[in-house]
Amino acid sequence: MHWFWWVFIFFAVGGFAKVADAGRTALRTRHERKMERLESARQERKELADADRTPEPVCGCTHHLAKHDKQGKCHELVQVPVAWDADQKPVRYEAGPCTCQQYIGPQPLSQIYAEDLTDRE
């Protein structure tokens, strides 16, 4: 029965609160680390999916190249400001044609053929 008094004194001086606080801290730390691992795994899956996707042909105006004709004129509608306030900030917008011209420049590297640099003779 002597051990009973030691347990009673331990709880009376607040020993259980320190044990419970240490347990809560350990569980909180475990939870935070688990959430970090889940987030990093989700980010890795997203990066792998993005790396596997082929690049989309997009003009400098951010419209798909399918919206451009053979001459390079864009046929997408954009918001054009038609009214401004005293600080020269647009107040009202209307739909208008995109005024960009399709990028005409070097072809992407994936469409260029290059011979091997080493001879296999």
PENORUR-V301947 format. One record per residue. N is the residue number from 1. PHI is phi in whole degrees, 0 to 359 (* if undefined). OMEGA is omega in radians with two decimals (NA if undefined). Layout:
# PENORUR-V301947
{{N;PHI;OMEGA} {N;PHI;OMEGA}}
This chain:
# PENORUR-V301947
{{1;*;-3.13} {2;293;3.14} {3;294;-3.14} {4;301;-3.12} {5;292;3.10} {6;294;3.09} {7;294;3.12} {8;297;3.13} {9;294;3.12} {10;301;3.12} {11;288;-3.10} {12;291;-3.11} {13;271;3.06} {14;93;3.13} {15;296;-3.14} {16;292;3.13} {17;296;3.12} {18;293;3.11} {19;294;3.13} {20;295;3.12} {21;294;3.10} {22;296;3.10} {23;295;3.11} {24;297;3.12} {25;297;3.13} {26;296;3.12} {27;294;3.12} {28;295;3.12} {29;297;3.13} {30;297;3.14} {31;296;3.14} {32;298;3.13} {33;294;3.11} {34;297;3.13} {35;294;3.08} {36;297;3.11} {37;295;3.12} {38;296;3.13} {39;294;3.13} {40;292;3.08} {41;294;3.11} {42;295;3.12} {43;296;3.12} {44;295;3.10} {45;298;3.13} {46;295;3.14} {47;295;3.10} {48;295;3.12} {49;294;3.12} {50;293;-3.14} {51;289;-3.11} {52;279;-3.09} {53;280;3.09} {54;284;-3.13} {55;291;3.14} {56;271;3.08} {57;285;-3.07} {58;235;3.10} {59;282;3.10} {60;295;3.12} {61;276;3.14} {62;72;3.04} {63;266;3.14} {64;296;-3.12} {65;294;3.08} {66;292;3.11} {67;278;-3.11} {68;255;3.09} {69;270;-3.09} {70;296;3.13} {71;278;3.10} {72;98;-3.13} {73;281;-3.12} {74;276;-3.13} {75;249;3.13} {76;270;3.09} {77;268;3.10} {78;231;3.10} {79;275;-3.12} {80;247;3.11} {81;291;3.14} {82;236;3.12} {83;218;-3.10} {84;234;3.08} {85;267;-3.08} {86;294;3.14} {87;268;-3.13} {88;61;3.04} {89;256;-3.12} {90;297;3.13} {91;251;-3.06} {92;228;-3.14} {93;237;3.00} {94;225;3.11} {95;285;3.13} {96;212;-3.11} {97;287;3.06} {98;287;-3.05} {99;260;-3.10} {100;281;2.98} {101;240;-3.10} {102;298;-3.14} {103;295;3.07} {104;241;-3.10} {105;202;-3.13} {106;297;3.12} {107;288;3.08} {108;299;-3.08} {109;298;-3.10} {110;293;-3.11} {111;258;3.13} {112;257;3.12} {113;265;3.09} {114;233;3.12} {115;287;3.12} {116;295;-3.11} {117;276;-3.09} {118;252;3.06} {119;268;-3.11} {120;252;-3.13} {121;262;NA}}
